[in-house]
Amino acid sequence: MHLTLKLLARTGLRSLIIPKMGCQSRASTYLFWFSNEHSNFRLAELEALFQYFQFDRAILDKRKTNGPFILMDFPDESGPKKLMSRTVLAHSCYELWASGDLLEDLHESMKQNLDLVEPFVNDSFQVRVDTYGKTIQHSEKLPLIETFEYMPLEGKVDLKTPELSLHLIQFYGIDPNRIPEKPYHQYFGRWLVDGQRKLVSKINLKERKFIGNTSMDPLLSLLMANLALVKPNDIVLDPFVGTGSLLVAAALMDAYVVGNDIDYLMLHAKTSSSRARQKKRASDESVRANLRQYGVEDRYLDVVVADTSRPMWKHDFRFDAIITDPPYGIREPTERIGTHRQPAGFKIKEEHLALHIPSKISYTLQDIFSDLLNYSARSLQIGGRVVLWMPISRTEYDQNKLPRNPALALVSNCEQTLTSTASRRLLVYEKIKEPTESCITELDGSALMYRFKFFEVDPASPRKTRKEKSVLEFGRSSKRGQQQPS
Ligand SMILES: C[S@@+](CC[C@H](N)C(=O)[O-])C[C@H]1O[C@@H](n2cnc3c(N)ncnc32)[C@H](O)[C@@H]1O
């Protein structure tokens, strides 16, 4: 897709340059090129980052969108650079110098803006052609690059580490079945900075020390931490911590992290390995080891075996954020401590307490989400956020049926489709006030995706084997070690 070639001519257009202030303080349009993955989470992430960096919301409201590109006007480049220091959904950001449907229009507009080049006249540089929606040959790129020969650049060409990287970006639309011969639109600009996609690769599950069947996807983990507005030195809780993927993400954003999980064997890495071809787990697998692997062990507070239906954290303690992926009862049971046999008020004798292993009963999804929101309403700071996944039956979904708690405002709600009938929603609530006794979560459980609904087969479709269904539903094989919905 990329080709870098020397600009062939250095014409005398330097005289056209109008003296201007340094580029640092120039208001410009910035082009953000987003990844194709999770496109329906883009706005939620941008909104969260705008709030995190306290940017003027009007900038976001006036954005223009074209396929994977979002264009926004910022007063200077510090804003886009800050955004890119956190986003996991945008690949790259460019200062836009010119654009047009036709290359001639783009050049026309570039020639009106040659003053933009002035701060970089003596920089080493490269010019590249990038395309979206169509792959073009290197031989087709060369003549395109040559059309920029009028640019008044005096520096040497450097294809490896240029000080100035100029990009012609051609947009051929989003429909792979209708690729036009010529691009629909073209942008030309100065590459400014890349987003945090490298971080996503760095914490990939394949090479992570401790993973399980439901370890959260790295990109989604980082996205959740962004939506939770995690900032340095925050204290972040995951009350269904599993292998701690969400704590990894929060710790990489410099927060202190803590978690709990009811499953002793999972938390102590005593369950069988979830990696294909690895029979036994290594003796040192743990959430802490994961943080150590990524150089953020100093952010680790602790993880404890505990039932989230009975929060054990100090009553008056306040967390800055809660990020979590509760169990859905599909790949692991939903359980809490309890018994149906003992009369109410039954107490275990003091002498039996130390060795007592509590019995467990089923923990309904309705109770899981009600408890989680009640607990978040109580134990978050004002302004703190709880970010959680909720499994939903698509046929019965109704926004009004989402959990409601008077102390929490729903600030974002995005869908990730899992099957034709089931999806999960990434919900973000912000604490707006201290709850009173009557601030109890209301939840109409009819929209929740219970286990039986998840395996429901669309009556219109032919019968499929379970394996076929799984491949179909998740777009990949259900090989052990790969992330699956929990
Ligand atoms: C979807 S998994 C979380 C996976 C985790 N995000 C990770 O990346 O590994 C849900 C976790 O909730 C735990 N869990 C189930 N019931 C619980 C309860 N009552 N209290 C605390 N944890 C519970 C399960 O043991 C499981 O590890």
Ligand as a Chemical Component Dictionary entry (heavy atoms), coordinates in Angstrom:
data_LIG
# 
_chem_comp.id                   LIG 
_chem_comp.type                 NON-POLYMER 
_chem_comp.pdbx_formal_charge   0 
_chem_comp.three_letter_code    LIG 
# 
loop_
_chem_comp_atom.comp_id 
_chem_comp_atom.atom_id 
_chem_comp_atom.alt_atom_id 
_chem_comp_atom.type_symbol 
_chem_comp_atom.charge 
_chem_comp_atom.model_Cartn_x 
_chem_comp_atom.model_Cartn_y 
_chem_comp_atom.model_Cartn_z 
_chem_comp_atom.pdbx_ordinal 
LIG C1  C1  C 0  -15.769 -13.257 31.985 1  
LIG S1  S1  S 1  -14.801 -13.800 33.260 2  
LIG C2  C2  C 0  -13.712 -12.465 33.486 3  
LIG C3  C3  C 0  -12.530 -12.591 32.601 4  
LIG C4  C4  C 0  -11.521 -11.502 32.839 5  
LIG N1  N1  N 0  -11.993 -10.228 32.374 6  
LIG C5  C5  C 0  -10.208 -11.864 32.164 7  
LIG O1  O1  O 0  -9.751  -11.087 31.324 8  
LIG O2  O2  O -1 -9.674  -12.927 32.438 9  
LIG C6  C6  C 0  -15.851 -13.689 34.626 10 
LIG C7  C7  C 0  -15.211 -14.061 35.931 11 
LIG O3  O3  O 0  -16.162 -13.853 36.967 12 
LIG C8  C8  C 0  -15.900 -14.789 37.963 13 
LIG N2  N2  N 0  -17.076 -14.878 38.837 14 
LIG C9  C9  C 0  -18.227 -15.578 38.631 15 
LIG N3  N3  N 0  -19.064 -15.391 39.663 16 
LIG C10 C10 C 0  -18.449 -14.563 40.527 17 
LIG C11 C11 C 0  -18.793 -13.981 41.771 18 
LIG N4  N4  N 0  -19.976 -14.249 42.361 19 
LIG N5  N5  N 0  -17.912 -13.161 42.391 20 
LIG C12 C12 C 0  -16.700 -12.895 41.825 21 
LIG N6  N6  N 0  -16.313 -13.425 40.664 22 
LIG C13 C13 C 0  -17.174 -14.236 40.007 23 
LIG C14 C14 C 0  -15.575 -16.057 37.208 24 
LIG O4  O4  O 0  -14.820 -16.932 38.014 25 
LIG C15 C15 C 0  -14.777 -15.506 36.028 26 
LIG O5  O5  O 0  -13.397 -15.567 36.287 27 
# 
loop_
_chem_comp_bond.comp_id 
_chem_comp_bond.atom_id_1 
_chem_comp_bond.atom_id_2 
_chem_comp_bond.value_order 
_chem_comp_bond.pdbx_ordinal 
LIG C1  S1  SING 1  
LIG S1  C2  SING 2  
LIG S1  C6  SING 3  
LIG C2  C3  SING 4  
LIG C3  C4  SING 5  
LIG C4  N1  SING 6  
LIG C4  C5  SING 7  
LIG C5  O1  DOUB 8  
LIG C5  O2  SING 9  
LIG C6  C7  SING 10 
LIG C7  O3  SING 11 
LIG C7  C15 SING 12 
LIG O3  C8  SING 13 
LIG C8  N2  SING 14 
LIG C8  C14 SING 15 
LIG N2  C9  SING 16 
LIG N2  C13 SING 17 
LIG C9  N3  DOUB 18 
LIG N3  C10 SING 19 
LIG C10 C11 SING 20 
LIG C10 C13 DOUB 21 
LIG C11 N4  SING 22 
LIG C11 N5  DOUB 23 
LIG N5  C12 SING 24 
LIG C12 N6  DOUB 25 
LIG N6  C13 SING 26 
LIG C14 O4  SING 27 
LIG C14 C15 SING 28 
LIG C15 O5  SING 29 
# 
